[in-house]
């Protein structure tokens, strides 16, 4: 099953400019881990440790923040969309 992953502008250097990558998986974590096969090096920006998202990266499944669902264990189905949104801080 394939899920669309929306890539933000700052991470498109890992995807040769592509804004959407299709990745197979049954959970958010599986899809994001599979993304590194199609976008080598992107995992350094997404994860601070295996299966632990970087705190400056927000991940949404169909507009729902995965932190309020089942985090990386959140199941996905055909046609779902995952959006990666870098956190923005300022002062």
N, C-alpha and C positions, 0 to 999 in steps of 0.2 A: 504494500500500500504506500502511496506517495503523498507527501505533505509539502506544501509550499512554504519556504522560509524566506521572509522578507529581510533583505540585507540593508542596513543603513549606509548612507554615503561614506562615513569614516572607515567602514570595513570592506568596501567594494574593491579595494586594492587586492584583497585575498581571492576575489571572485572574478577577476579580469573585468570589472565594471558591471557585472550582472547584479540587478536589484532583486531578483527572485531566483532561488535555487530549489529544485525539487529533490527531496530526500526521503528515502523509505525508513519506516520505523513504526513502533507501536506505542511509544511514549515520547514525551518532549525530550527527555534525556537521550534516548536512542537516536532521535532525529538530529539533535545538536551534536552528538558524538559522530554520527554519520556525515555530518556537514564537513568535518575536517578532512574527509576523503576527497571532497569536491572543492575544498577551499583550504589548501594546505597552509598552516600557520594561524588560522583564525582561532583555533582553540586557545592560544595564548591570551587572546583578548576576552574570550568567553568564560574560561574556567581559571580559578586560582588554585585548584587542586582537582584530582579526578572526581567527577560527579558533584562538584561544588562550584556554583556560578560565582563569577567575580561580582562583588557588591556594587560595582558601577555599571552593571548590565541588567536591564530589565527585559524580561521575556513575557510575551503575551501569546495566548492561544485564543484565536478568534476574539480578540479585544478583551480577554480576561487575563489579569495578571496571574501567572502561574504560582506566585508566592501565596495566593489566596485560594488556590486549588490544591493540587497535590504535588506542587513543585516539579522537579524533574521526573517524577513518577506519574505525572498526569497522562492518562491515555489519550492517544490521538486516533483519528479515523480518516479515511479517504476524504479528500476535499478540505480538510482543516488547513488553517494558515497560522504559522508561527511568525511573530514579529520580534526582531531583536532591536531594542531601543537603548542606546547608551544614555546613562544618567547624565544630566547637566547640572553643574553646580556653579554657583556664583556668589558674589557678595557685594 
